[in-house]
């Protein structure tokens, strides 16, 4: 079949490119994920979409293709919190593992998925390993209070290959947004997603609304799905096509700064997370607020652990 006819539509430059339908996007990405097109076509697709940008309908189609091919985590009868971790740390410690472990302490099943997308950053997978949580070799149901890290290739080898195109061409492609939007669970899931630039906030919000996802969207720490420990970002929740703000952005100058690691290395980040979990250091307020909002959202689900139904407290 090939995808050259789609590239002719989306690859005519910033002013000449046209969008394709959701169904066409599903077919296009399905062929890419199945490995049935050439490397040259994949490169053309990635560069064309980087110039044009994805519409919400196109991204919904890409999600349809990915969801149809995912090795999904089995339904556990609960709502699993999903943390996509793909950006890693460059200037600040990657605290996605802290967010996940705090949620698990409250009886929430937590799935973190991701892969290293650059060579010079510290990724959550390395911090998890230092904390004794090794990558899952397969997909299995998560119990209440259990946390797991699933490498992208376990969920979808095709998505992993598409993400790796960035190493060859040096630019992001639709897969880098897709992995932050997708639901890797067969059962209910609450996706905690983040963006780095304002334009992605708009497109990701539109996609969540179009697909009826149950999700939280915030400007995370360097693109990770955890709130910046220094300043509370705006947090919005999506459900059945509707959205509402659960946390306004912190305004004005910073009054105080949390005690964070002075470096972003693996060992230092892991030591800091252990200190917070052991009560030796406080949970940074923005992350504590994020945990609280996620737990409150979990209360709205029909199948809840008794501990969550009784009360939600700030960790």
SVG drawing of the C-alpha trace seen along z (x, -y; Angstrom):
<svg xmlns="http://www.w3.org/2000/svg" viewBox="-19 -39 44 49">
<polyline fill="none" stroke="black" stroke-width="0.4" points="0.0,0.0 2.5,-2.6 2.0,-6.0 3.4,-8.2 -0.1,-9.4 -0.5,-10.7 2.9,-12.4 1.9,-14.3 -1.0,-15.8 0.8,-16.6 4.3,-17.4 3.6,-20.4 5.2,-22.8 3.9,-25.2 1.4,-26.9 0.5,-24.2 0.1,-21.2 -3.4,-19.9 -4.7,-17.8 -5.9,-14.2 -8.9,-12.7 -8.9,-10.6 -9.5,-7.5 -6.6,-8.3 -4.3,-9.1 -5.2,-5.7 -4.3,-3.9 -1.1,-5.9 0.3,-5.3 -0.9,-1.7 1.3,-1.0 4.2,-2.8 3.8,-0.8 3.4,2.5 6.8,1.9 5.2,2.2 6.7,-1.0 10.2,-2.0 12.6,-4.0 12.5,-6.7 8.7,-7.0 8.9,-7.1 11.5,-9.9 9.3,-11.8 6.3,-11.3 8.1,-12.5 9.6,-15.6 6.3,-16.5 4.4,-16.3 7.1,-18.3 6.6,-21.1 2.8,-20.9 1.9,-20.0 -0.8,-17.5 -4.5,-18.5 -6.6,-17.0 -8.3,-14.7 -5.0,-13.4 -3.7,-12.8 -7.0,-11.0 -6.4,-8.8 -2.8,-8.1 -4.1,-7.1 -6.6,-4.8 -3.8,-3.0 -1.6,-2.8 -4.4,-1.6 -5.3,1.2 -1.7,2.5 -0.7,1.9 0.1,4.8 -2.3,3.5 -2.1,3.9 -4.9,6.2 -8.0,4.8 -7.6,4.8 -11.1,3.5 -9.6,0.2 -8.5,-3.0 -4.8,-2.9 -2.8,-6.2 -0.6,-6.4 2.5,-8.5 4.2,-8.8 7.9,-9.6 9.8,-10.5 11.6,-13.8 14.0,-13.1 16.0,-15.7 18.4,-18.2 18.3,-21.1 16.1,-19.8 15.9,-16.3 13.4,-14.0 10.8,-13.5 8.3,-11.4 9.3,-8.4 8.5,-10.4 5.0,-11.3 4.3,-7.6 5.5,-6.3 3.5,-8.8 0.4,-7.8 1.1,-4.1 1.3,-4.8 -2.3,-5.9 -3.4,-2.6 -3.4,-3.7 -2.1,-1.3 0.5,-3.3 1.9,-2.5 4.9,-4.5 6.0,-4.0 8.7,-5.5 12.1,-5.3 15.3,-7.3 14.8,-9.7 18.1,-11.6 21.6,-10.7 22.4,-13.5 19.5,-13.4 18.7,-11.4 15.5,-9.4 13.0,-8.0 13.8,-4.5 17.4,-4.9 16.1,-6.5 13.5,-3.7 16.3,-1.1 18.4,-2.9 15.3,-2.7 15.0,1.1 12.1,0.9 13.3,2.7 11.7,2.4 8.8,4.9 9.6,7.5 5.9,7.9 2.5,6.5 0.6,7.7 -2.3,6.5 -1.4,4.0 -2.8,4.4 -3.9,1.5 -0.8,-0.3 1.5,1.4 3.8,-0.6 5.5,0.7 7.7,-0.8 7.1,0.5 9.6,-0.3 7.9,-1.5 9.0,1.5 7.1,3.8 3.9,1.9 4.6,1.3 7.8,2.1 6.5,0.0 6.2,-3.1 9.7,-2.5 11.1,-2.4 9.2,-5.6 10.5,-7.4 14.1,-6.4 13.8,-8.2 14.6,-11.3 18.1,-10.1 18.6,-9.9 16.9,-13.2 17.2,-15.2 13.6,-16.3 10.5,-15.2 7.6,-13.4 4.0,-12.6 5.0,-9.7 6.5,-12.0 3.0,-13.5 1.2,-10.3 2.9,-8.4 1.9,-11.2 -1.8,-10.8 -2.3,-7.1 -4.0,-4.7 -1.9,-1.5 -4.5,0.1 -7.3,2.4 -9.3,1.1 -10.0,-2.4 -7.0,-4.7 -6.3,-8.3 -3.5,-9.7 -1.3,-12.4 0.2,-14.2 2.4,-17.2 3.7,-19.7 6.7,-21.8 5.4,-24.6 2.1,-26.4 1.2,-25.3 1.3,-21.7 -1.0,-22.6 -3.7,-23.6 -3.3,-20.6 -3.1,-18.1 -6.1,-19.6 -8.1,-19.5 -7.2,-15.8 -8.2,-14.8 -11.5,-16.6 -12.1,-15.0 -11.3,-11.4 -13.2,-11.7 -10.1,-10.8 -9.9,-10.8 -6.7,-12.8 -4.8,-15.6 -2.8,-18.1 -0.1,-20.4 3.1,-22.0 5.4,-19.5 9.0,-19.6 11.0,-19.8 8.1,-17.8 7.8,-15.2 4.3,-14.6 5.3,-15.8 4.6,-19.4 7.6,-21.7 8.7,-21.5 9.4,-25.2 6.2,-26.7 2.7,-25.2 1.5,-25.0 -2.1,-25.1 -3.6,-21.6 -6.7,-20.8 -8.7,-17.5 -10.5,-16.1 -13.4,-13.7 -15.9,-12.6 -15.0,-15.6 -15.3,-18.2 -12.5,-20.0 -12.2,-21.9 -9.3,-23.6 -8.5,-21.9 -5.5,-24.0 -4.7,-27.6 -1.1,-28.5 0.9,-30.1 1.4,-33.8 3.9,-36.3 7.5,-35.9 8.6,-32.8 8.6,-33.2 10.7,-30.2 12.4,-27.3 12.2,-23.6 15.4,-21.8 16.2,-20.0 19.2,-18.0 22.0,-20.2 22.7,-17.9 20.4,-15.9 22.4,-12.7 20.8,-9.3 22.2,-8.7 21.4,-12.2 17.8,-12.1 17.3,-8.6 18.7,-9.8 16.4,-12.8 13.3,-10.7 14.1,-8.2 14.5,-11.2 11.1,-12.5 9.4,-9.1 11.1,-8.5 9.8,-11.9 13.3,-13.4 12.4,-16.1 8.9,-17.5 7.0,-16.8 7.4,-19.9 4.1,-21.8 3.3,-21.7 3.8,-17.9 1.7,-17.4 -1.1,-19.4 -0.8,-17.3 -1.1,-14.1 -4.1,-15.5 -5.9,-16.4 -5.2,-13.0 -6.5,-11.3 -9.7,-13.4 -10.2,-12.4 -9.8,-8.7 -12.6,-9.2 -15.0,-9.7 -14.4,-6.2 -16.9,-3.4 -14.3,-0.9 -12.2,-2.3 -10.1,-1.1 -11.7,-1.9 -8.7,-4.0 -9.3,-6.4 -13.0,-6.5 -12.7,-7.5 -10.4,-10.5 -7.9,-12.3 -5.0,-13.9 -2.1,-15.9 1.0,-13.6"/>
</svg>
